[in-house]
Amino acid sequence: MNYTLEIEIMSDTAFGSGSGVSALLNNEIQHDEKGLPTLSGRAIKGLLVNECSEIIYALPSEKRKDWEQAALNLFGRRGEMLDDVAGVFIADATLPPDLVAAVQDDKDLTRQNVLDSLTTIRKQTAMNEMGAPQDETLRSTRVLIKGLTLYAPLSFFTSPGENEKSLLAACVLSLRHAGLNRTRGKGKIKVTITERPLTPLEFSQTEGQFADLAAIWFKHFETEVIK
C-alpha cells in the first residue's frame, strides 16, 4: 500500500542545501532545476529517526523491547544508509503535483522566478554582550514561506504490523520542527499521513477527501503504552 506524507509549513522554514550561491546568500534551500523547493526523503527519514529515538528513550524500561524491535523493522539500524535494510521508504517531498506539472510545462518560467515566488530571504546577525551587532556576522538564508505543503510518497517494503504503524504515527505526530535552527523552535511544521494520490489529475480532484492516518494509527501506540 502506498501512502502520502504531507508536510505543512506552519512558519517560514529553511530546508538547507548546505551551500550558498553568492556573497549575498549564505544558506540556500533544497530545490530542483526548475526552482521548485524540495526536501529529500533521506532528510525526512533522519528527522523521523530522531523523533523515534526520543520516544523510545521516554518509555518505561519494561516497555521498550517491543518498540525497539518495531523501530528496527521500520528504520533499520542507525548508520545503515541502504534503504532496503529498512521497512519504510520515503521519497523526496515536493510541492503539490499539479503545481509541479504546471511549472514544468511552462517554458517561460525561469528557475529564479519560480524560486523567488515561493521563498523569501531572512537576514540575521549576531549581537555582542552590549546588544550591538557584531561585525561581519550578517547572514542571509532563503526560507520556504508559511502556508505551503510538501508531499512525499511513503511505502512499506513488507506489510507492517500494528506496532510498526503506530510507532511511525507517533514519530510523525511528534515531528513539529524541521530545517535550520529547528532546535531553537524555528521551522514549525505539521506532518500527517494520508492515502491521497500524487498523480496531478487525481491530486487536484481529491482535496480534503482523506483522513489523517497518523492520528488513527497512533491510538494503538497510546493504548499499549498506558496499559
ZALUMRO-43398 format. One record per residue (C-alpha): residue in one letter; x, y, z. Coordinates in steps of 0.05 Angstrom, whole numbers, plus 32768, in hexadecimal, padded with zeros to 4 digits. Layout:
N
AXYZ
...
//
This chain:
227
M800080008000
N801980457FEE
Y800E8081801B
T801D80CB8019
L804480F2804E
E80288139804F
I8056816F806D
E803281B18079
I806081EC8083
M8046821180C0
S807D824680C3
D80B2825D8092
T80E28222808E
A812882178072
F813581D08058
G817F81DF804D
S81A581C38012
G81E781CE8036
S81FF82038006
G81F8824C7FF4
V81F582687FAF
S821882AB7FB7
A823582DB7FE9
L81ED82F57FF2
L81CF82B18006
N81EF8284803A
N81BC824C803C
E819582338000
I815982048006
Q815181C17FE3
H813181CA7F9F
D812F81A97F5B
E814681C27F17
K810581E97F0D
G810C820D7F4F
L80D781E47F73
P80E881D97FBD
T80F181917FD3
L810481698011
S812B81298008
G810D80E8801F
R814D80D88044
A81478119806C
I80FF8109807D
K811280C48094
G814A80E180BE
L8119811080E1
L80EA80D680F0
V812280AA810A
N813680E2813A
E80EE80E68153
C80EB809B815A
S8129809B8186
E810B80CF81B3
I80C980AA81B9
I80E9806781CA
Y8118808781FC
A80DC80A58220
L80B980618227
P80BC80398268
S80F480078263
E80C57FCB8266
K80A07FE38228
R80DC7FF381FC
K80ED7FAF81DF
D80B17FA781B1
W80B67FEF8199
E81007FEB818D
Q80F27FB0815F
A80BB7FD7813C
A80ED80118132
L81207FE08115
N80EB7FC480E6
L80D9800A80CF
F811B802E80C9
G81527FFA80CC
R818F800580F8
R81AC804A8101
G81E5805780D1
E81CA8027809B
M81C18051805C
L81A0801D802F
D815580248029
D814A7FDA8021
V815F7FCB8069
A81247FF48082
G80DA7FE4807F
V80C280288069
F80D68050802C
I80CB809C8026
A80D780BF7FE4
D80E881087FDB
A80B2813A7FF0
T809B816C7FBC
L806681A17FB4
P8020818C7F9D
P802881607F5F
D7FF781887F35
L801F81C77F44
V806081A37F34
A8043818B7EF2
A802C81D17EE0
V807081F07EEE
Q809481BA7EC7
D806781C57E8B
D807082117E8B
K80AF821D7E63
D80AE82687E70
L80BA82617EBB
T810282667ED1
R811F82417F0C
Q812B82827F32
N80E4829B7F24
V80C6825B7F41
L80F5825A7F7D
D80E982A37F8E
S809D829A7F8B
L809D82637FBF
T80D3827B7FEE
T80ED82B88010
I813082CD802E
R813A82D48079
K817682F98095
Q819382F480DB
T81D1830B80FF
A81F482F9813F
M81F1832A8179
N8228833A81AA
E821F833D81F5
M820C838681F0
G81D3837681C0
A81F683938183
P81FF836D8141
Q8242834A813B
D826C835C80FE
E826A832C80C3
T823482FF80E1
L81FA831180B3
R81DF82D18093
S81A782C88061
T817D828A8059
R814982778026
V810A825C8047
L80CC8239802D
I80908265803D
K805A8253806F
G801B82328053
L80398204801F
T803581B88024
L80668184800C
Y8052813D7FF9
A807E80FF7FFE
P806C80B97FE7
L807280878020
S806F803B8019
F80807FFC8040
F80AC7FC58024
T80847F91804A
S80407F95806A
P804A7FBA80AD
G802E7FA180EF
E80067FCB811F
N80437FDD8147
E80697FF5810A
K802F802080F0
S8020803E8134
L8069804D8143
L8070806F80FF
A803180978110
A804F80AC8152
C808E80C4812F
V806680EB80FB
L8039810C812E
S80748120815A
L809B813F8120
R808B81888126
H80CA81AD8110
A80FA81A380D6
G813181C780B1
L816581F780CA
N8160820C8113
R812981DA8120
T814581CD8166
R813882178174
G80EF82128161
K80F682288119
G80D8820480DE
K809481F180FA
I807181BA80D3
K8035818C80D8
V803C814680BB
T8005811580AA
I7FFD80D38085
T7FC580CA8052
E7FB4809F8016
R7FAF80DA7FE7
P7FC780C97FA1
L800180F17F85
T7FF380EF7F3B
P7FE281377F26
L7F9A812A7F0E
E7F8580FD7F48
F7FA7812C7F7A
S7F8181697F61
Q7F3E81457F67
T7F47812A7FAE
E7F4F81677FDB
G7F3981588022
Q7F2181118014
F7F5480EA803D
A7F5980DF8088
D7F9A80E880AF
L7FB080A180B8
A7FE680B580EA
A7FB180C9811C
I7F8D80878111
W7FCA805B8114
F7FE4807F8153
K7FAA8064817D
H7FCB801F8180
F800C803D819A
E7FE7806681CD
T7FC0802981E6
E7FFD7FFD81EB
V80288030820F
I7FF680448244
K7FDA7FFF8255
//
